[in-house]
Amino acid sequence: MPRVAALRCEMGSMRLLPRETGVTDDPSDRRDIDHSPEREQVFPRCEMFPLSCCRPPLDGPTDRPRGRLGIEPARKEAMAPRTNPTLRQRRLGAELRRMREQAGFGGSELGRAVGMNPAQVTQMEAGKIGISVERLRTVAATCMCANEPLITALANIITEREKPGWWEEYRGVISTDFVDVAEFESHARRLTTFTMAFVPGLLQTGRYAAAVFAETFPPLPRHEVDLRTAFRMQRQRIVRSGTTPYTAFVHEAALRMKFSGPAVLTEQLSALIEDSEQPTISIRVIPFEVDAMPSSNENFTYADGPIPELDTAQMDTGLGIRIFDAPSHTAKFRSLLARFDSYALSKEDSRGFIESIKKEVESKHA
């Protein structure tokens, strides 16, 4: 019968387990051990003070497998990877990857330092698995990141317990690009857009938006045009409610494009004039008379984050949207916006300019 050692919880049950001295991973190092089948005697558990009362509280479920001494192994974020991480989850992963790269670590090196395997590091940086705030701070300390505002902002992404956004109802029904844009806009502290060919989506009327989608090539089926139009109308709540300050730089060309005819354009111009009177909406027109323009022919949106490091830009392209969050990219977009600000008419002059175009359209098609 093997020798035993009693492990007693001060106010709980006592388990009799085999004494194994000098045990290592090498099987030949199991000398002085009786290898006959182990027998374990368990005394009745104290119901008032169970063994778990003597362990420190853990962050998470307590029904995970335990070691032979009743001690839980170190917690690992080993849940099944997400198949479709959200934009915010991907951004968190991108910031962790940037943190690792700036420290000069490879994925395997970081994994060894923080107790993760290389596959977990890759999934973490792709937003496919979640991490705890404690793990975030361990990664930041290992990567020698002393940017506390950034670490705090990333921790807020982890701990936020918001209800699913309205856009989640459209996930799997409409293009993921559209869902990402709505999520992107909803977390912005401020939004700024530049459009060259049409009125910004956040300010379009229903008829104008449907006409724009109807011009998509290859042509969309009618139900898809209606779905995209309804989605765009819901996106507008964030700026029309006044919760998010919004500035729209609109080139004169966009104000003259007649999607679906002059009546739709006239209605759209009237809506712009009304929107420009809102205190949280600023519409700035860049007229043809401007001598020079930055070489940006694509429409884009710039979202201010809680800190400058989390600013994000989104650009519309013929192949879908592109998201830019690298510091060099966001710096470029900020420079473009600064130049637009110097070229564009003031808010008041822009309103008068739009009114003049509206009158011109009405007189030509009276």
N, C-alpha and C positions, 0 to 999 in steps of 0.2 A: 504493500500500500504506500503510495507516495507520501512524502512529507508534505505538510500543508502549512500555509501561513494565513492567519486570519486578518481580513481587512474589515475594519469596523467603522461604520458611520457613527459619529458620536451619539446621534439620536435617530438611528434607523436600523436597517437590517444588517446582518453580518454574513459574508460569503466566505466559504473555505475554498481556496484555490491552490493548485499545486505550486510549490516553491521551485522556481527555475533560476538558478544562479549562474551567472556568466554566460547567458545565452546570447548568441549573435546570429547573423544570417547564415553563417557557415554551419551545415548540419554536423560536421565532425566536432564542433565545439560544444556539443550537448553532453558532456561527461557528467557523471554523478547524478544522472537523472533517470528515474524509473520510467521507461517508455511504455509501460502497460497503459491500457485505456484510462483516461482521466475520469474520475468521478467527482462530481461537484455536489456539495451539500448546501442547500439554501434554507436558512432559517426563516420562519414566518416574518413577512415584512411589516414594519410598523406602519399602520395606516395613518396615524396622526402626523408622523414625521418620516416620510418616505426618503429613500436614498437621494432622490433628486434635490431635496431641500438643501443639501450640503454642497451642491455645485453652484458656481456663479451663474446668473442668468445669461442665456445665450440669445443672440439676435436671429430668431428664426425658429422653425419647427423643432421640437425636441424628440421626434420619433425617428430620427435617422439612426442607422446602424451604429453600435458602440463597440469599442474595443473590449478585450477580455476583462479589463478592470472597471468596466462600466463607464469609461471616459469617452466622450465624443471626439472623433477625429476633427482636425482643423476644418472649418467650414470652407467649402469651395463652391464657386458659382458655376455649377456643372449642369444646369438645367438644359433642356433641349434648345438648340439654337433657334432663334427667330428666323422665319423664312422671309418675312417682309418687314424689316425694321423701319420705323418711322424716320422722318427727316431729322428730328431732334436726337433720336438714338444714334443715327449715323454721324451727326455732328459731334456728339460726345465722344464717339470712337475716334473720329478724325483728330480731335484735340488731344486725345491720349496718344495717338500715333505721333502727332507733331511733338508732343512732350518727350516721347522716347527718342525720336530722331535727333532732337536738339541736344539730348544728353549723349548722343553717340552710341546708343545701345542697339543691338540687334534684338529681334523678338525672343530668341532663345535666352539671351543674356538677361533681359528684363524678366522673363518667366522664372528663371532660376532665382533671381533676387527677391521676387514677391510670391513665390510658391505657386506658379501657374505653369502649365506646359505650353509649348510653342503654339499648339492649335488653339488653346484658350486665348492666348494673346492676340492671335490673328482674328478670332471671332469677336473678341472684345473691341478691337480697333475697327471692325466692320459694323459694329452696333448690333451684332447677332446674339450676344449674351449680355446680360446686365451685370453690374458690379455694385457693391455697397459703397457708401461714403468712406468707410474705413479703408477699403481697398483702394479707392481713388487717392486718398491721402498717402497711403503707402507707396503707390506708384509715383505720386508727385515728389515725395521725399527721396525715393530711390533715384529719380531723374533729376534731382537737385533743382526742382522748380520752386522758386520762392515767390511766385506771383500769387499772393493770397486772394486778390479779387477774382482772378481767373479760377482758382481752385474752388472758391465759394460759389461762383456762378455755375460751375460744372456740378457741384454738389446739389445745387438747387434743381438742376435738370433731373438728377437721380431721385431726389426726394419729393418732387412735385406730385401731388395726388389729385390731379384734375380729372374731371369727368371727360370721357372721350369727346373730342371736338365734333361739331356738326358735320364736318367733312368726312368723318369715318363712315357715315351712312353711305357715302358714295364709293368707298374703297371696294375694288373688285367690280364696280359698275362703270366707272369712268376711268380715263387714263390716270395712271399713278402720278404723272406730271402735274395734273390739275390738283390732285389731293396734296401733293408736296407744296405747291404754291400757296394753297389756303393755310396750311400749317405754318409755313414760313411767314406769312403775313400776320397770323394771329399772335405770334410771340414777339413781334417787333415793337420797339419803343417809339419808333418814327419810321414812316415810309416815304420814299422819294422815287419817282419814276421819270423815265424819259421815253417818249414815243415819237416816231417819225412818220409813220404811215397811217395811223388811225388814233382815235381818241383813247386814252388809257382805259383798260378794262374796268378799273374800279370806279369809273365815272360814266360808263356807257349806259344808254337807255336799253330797255329790252329789245326794241325793234332794231336798234343800231347793232347790238351785240349779235342778234340772230342773222342780220345781213352780213356781218363780218365772217361768222362761222360758215355761212352759205357760200362764201367765196373761197373756202378752203379747197386745195387741190391735192389729191383727187377729191372729188365732191363727197361730202358726208351724207348719209341717209338722214331723212327728216327727223327721225326720233333722236338721232345723235346731236343734231343741231339744237333741238329743244332741250335735251339734257344738259348740254354745255352752257346754253343760255341761262337755264335755271340755276346752275351752279355758280355762274358768274354773278348773277343778281344777289345770291346769298353772300358771296365774298364781299360785296360792297358794304355790308352792315358795319364792318370794322371802321370804315372811314366816315360813313354817314352818321354813325352814332356819336362821333366826336371823341371816342376813347383813344384813337391813335392819330396824332398829327400827320397830315399828308400834304406833300408838295408834288405837283405834277408839272414837269417841263414838257410842253407840247409844241412841236414844230408847226409852223403855219401850214405845211403840206397836209398834215393830218386833219386840219380844220376845213380843208377844201375837198377832201375825198368824199364823193357822193355814193356811199354804199346804199344800194337799193333806191336811189333817186333823191331829189331835192327835199321832199317832204320829210323823209327820215333824217336827213342832215339838219334841216331847220329845227326839228324837234330836239335833236341832240345838242345843237348850239344853244338853244334856250335852256336846256338842263345844265349845261356848263356855266352859263351866266348865273343861274340860281345857285349852283354849288359854290361858285367863287365867292359868294357872300357869306358862306359859313366861316366862323372864326378859326376852325381847325383845318380848313382846306385852302390851299394856296395853289392857284393855277397860273403858271408863268409861260407866256407865249414867246417862242423864238421866231421872229419874222424872217422872211426871205431876204430882207435888206441887210442882214448881218453879213459883214465882210468875210468872215471865216467861221468854220465850224469844225469841232474836233472830229476826227475820223471814226465816228461811231454810228454805223447805220442800223444797228440792232436795237430793238426796244429792251429796256432793262429796268429792274426794280432794285433799289438799295434799302436794306432793312437795318436800322440801328439796333444792336443788341444791348443787353444790360451793361456791358463794358465794351470798349472798342474792339478788343480781341475777338469778340463774338459777333461782330458785324458780318452781314452776308449779302451777296449780290446774286440776283437771278436774271438770266438773259434768255429771251425768246429767240430761237433759231428755227430754220426750216426743218430741222430734224428733232425738234422738241426743246425742252428747257435745259439750261445748264446752270448749275449752282457753283458759285465761287466763294470760298471761305479762307483761302490762303492769304496771309497778311499782304503779300505783294500784289495780289489781285484786288483786294478791297481798297488798297491805297490808290490803285489806278482808277477805280470807279469814283473814289472821293475826289480825285483830281478832275475827272470829267465833270462831275457835278459842280465843282467850284467854277469851272469855265462856263458851264451853262448858266450859272447864276449871274456871271458877269455879262453874258450876251442877252439874256432874256429881259423882256419888259417887266415892269413892276406889276404887282398884283392888280392894282387899280387900272393901269394902262392896258394890261392884258384883257381885263373885262371889257373895256371900251373897244379893243381891237376885235374881240369875238363878236360884239354887238354889230360892228361895222360889216363883218363878213356875213352875219346872219341877214342884215338888211340887203346886202348885195345879192345873196342867193334868192331872197324873196322877190326882189325887183326883177330878176332875170326870169323867174318862173311864175310870175303873177298871172 
